[in-house]
Every structure is written in C-alpha cells, then in structure tokens.
C-alpha cells in the first residue's frame, strides 16, 4: 500500500539537495488538487475562501500550528474572507516533497 502525502512527515531539509524538477513537481502537484505551480515550478500556492475575517484568521492559526509541528513553514497572507498559502523550500530555492506534504496536510485539515 502506498503512503499518501498527508500520511508522511516532513523531513528536515539541510540544503545540498537539488529542488524538484518541473516534471517531478507536476507529478506531486497532481496529488494536491487546488494547488498551483508558480515561479517556474519553484513554489506552490493556493488561495482559500472563508465567510469572514474570523474564519480566515482561525485557518491561518491552524496552519501555523501545523507548520510548527511539521517544522516546515509556509508564507501566508490573509484578509477578510481569504488566505493564500505559498510553499517552497528556501534552503534549496525550490520545491521539495515537504512542500507537497504540507499542502496535502493543509487540505486534509480543512476536511476534518
């Protein structure tokens, strides 16, 4: 049985490994529908919609708690009724499997 991205745990990235190729990123992006490849496949991003500011803020707080638990921190911007989450691995200046693991966990968090 194959482990889903949301079942995996982010591993510490110490640098020195190449970022995912565009083809590898596209393969993983297919497992995280709703997330879009940006910056020539060096970043993934998704905008989430909410009914109001309070729900957007609560979402951002939950993502922050998840990021601390996983040791992998996204860039987040939010305002009234929306939050945009952007993931990349800064140490390698591109995408790593960890970014897709986080995306999948964020998606799962919304459905639970």
C-alpha positions as a Python dict, from the first residue, in 0.01 Angstrom:
ca = {
    (1, 'X'): (0, 0, 0),
    (2, 'X'): (136, 340, -97),
    (3, 'X'): (153, 608, 169),
    (4, 'X'): (-35, 927, 80),
    (5, 'X'): (136, 1264, 108),
    (6, 'X'): (-81, 1360, 408),
    (7, 'X'): (35, 1046, 592),
    (8, 'X'): (402, 1137, 556),
    (9, 'X'): (602, 1362, 786),
    (10, 'X'): (819, 1648, 667),
    (11, 'X'): (1188, 1569, 694),
    (12, 'X'): (1443, 1835, 786),
    (13, 'X'): (1598, 1987, 475),
    (14, 'X'): (1955, 2091, 534),
    (15, 'X'): (2021, 2205, 181),
    (16, 'X'): (2264, 2050, -60),
    (17, 'X'): (1990, 1863, -245),
    (18, 'X'): (1853, 1983, -576),
    (19, 'X'): (1498, 2114, -591),
    (20, 'X'): (1240, 1901, -766),
    (21, 'X'): (1242, 1920, -1143),
    (22, 'X'): (934, 2068, -1312),
    (23, 'X'): (823, 1715, -1407),
    (24, 'X'): (863, 1587, -1050),
    (25, 'X'): (676, 1890, -916),
    (26, 'X'): (394, 1837, -1166),
    (27, 'X'): (362, 1471, -1063),
    (28, 'X'): (327, 1569, -696),
    (29, 'X'): (101, 1863, -778),
    (30, 'X'): (-148, 1619, -928),
    (31, 'X'): (-180, 1470, -578),
    (32, 'X'): (-263, 1813, -433),
    (33, 'X'): (-553, 1944, -644),
    (34, 'X'): (-624, 2311, -596),
    (35, 'X'): (-257, 2397, -552),
    (36, 'X'): (-92, 2577, -844),
    (37, 'X'): (272, 2565, -951),
    (38, 'X'): (424, 2915, -958),
    (39, 'X'): (760, 3071, -1046),
    (40, 'X'): (863, 2806, -1300),
    (41, 'X'): (774, 2522, -1058),
    (42, 'X'): (976, 2668, -769),
    (43, 'X'): (671, 2730, -548),
    (44, 'X'): (314, 2608, -498),
    (45, 'X'): (26, 2823, -390),
    (46, 'X'): (-342, 2803, -306),
    (47, 'X'): (-599, 3062, -204),
    (48, 'X'): (-868, 2953, 39),
    (49, 'X'): (-1202, 3134, 76),
    (50, 'X'): (-1395, 3185, 400),
    (51, 'X'): (-1717, 3350, 509),
    (52, 'X'): (-1544, 3623, 710),
    (53, 'X'): (-1224, 3751, 867),
    (54, 'X'): (-1259, 3540, 1181),
    (55, 'X'): (-1269, 3214, 982),
    (56, 'X'): (-967, 3320, 776),
    (57, 'X'): (-775, 3406, 1092),
    (58, 'X'): (-867, 3073, 1255),
    (59, 'X'): (-744, 2891, 944),
    (60, 'X'): (-414, 3081, 949),
    (61, 'X'): (-366, 2991, 1316),
    (62, 'X'): (-432, 2622, 1246),
    (63, 'X'): (-185, 2627, 954),
    (64, 'X'): (70, 2791, 1184),
    (65, 'X'): (27, 2515, 1442),
    (66, 'X'): (65, 2250, 1172),
    (67, 'X'): (378, 2424, 1040),
    (68, 'X'): (534, 2423, 1386),
    (69, 'X'): (451, 2055, 1433),
    (70, 'X'): (599, 1963, 1093),
    (71, 'X'): (895, 2203, 1108),
    (72, 'X'): (805, 2336, 763),
    (73, 'X'): (677, 2692, 740),
    (74, 'X'): (475, 2846, 455),
    (75, 'X'): (431, 3208, 364),
    (76, 'X'): (73, 3313, 438),
    (77, 'X'): (-119, 3627, 353),
    (78, 'X'): (-477, 3676, 457),
    (79, 'X'): (-757, 3925, 487),
    (80, 'X'): (-1132, 3939, 501),
    (81, 'X'): (-1262, 3604, 374),
    (82, 'X'): (-943, 3469, 220),
    (83, 'X'): (-600, 3327, 294),
    (84, 'X'): (-324, 3248, 45),
    (85, 'X'): (-66, 2987, 139),
    (86, 'X'): (261, 2968, -52),
    (87, 'X'): (506, 2680, -8),
    (88, 'X'): (867, 2639, -116),
    (89, 'X'): (1184, 2520, 49),
    (90, 'X'): (1405, 2821, 99),
    (91, 'X'): (1726, 2625, 167),
    (92, 'X'): (1717, 2474, -182),
    (93, 'X'): (1545, 2769, -354),
    (94, 'X'): (1271, 2549, -496),
    (95, 'X'): (1028, 2272, -427),
    (96, 'X'): (1086, 1964, -213),
    (97, 'X'): (848, 1679, -134),
    (98, 'X'): (794, 1850, 205),
    (99, 'X'): (606, 2131, 31),
    (100, 'X'): (355, 1887, -114),
    (101, 'X'): (328, 1701, 218),
    (102, 'X'): (234, 2030, 386),
    (103, 'X'): (-13, 2117, 108),
    (104, 'X'): (-181, 1780, 148),
    (105, 'X'): (-194, 1813, 526),
    (106, 'X'): (-346, 2161, 497),
    (107, 'X'): (-611, 2026, 261),
    (108, 'X'): (-685, 1736, 497),
    (109, 'X'): (-707, 1978, 791),
    (110, 'X'): (-990, 2162, 615),
    (111, 'X'): (-1191, 1847, 559),
    (112, 'X'): (-1157, 1713, 913),
}
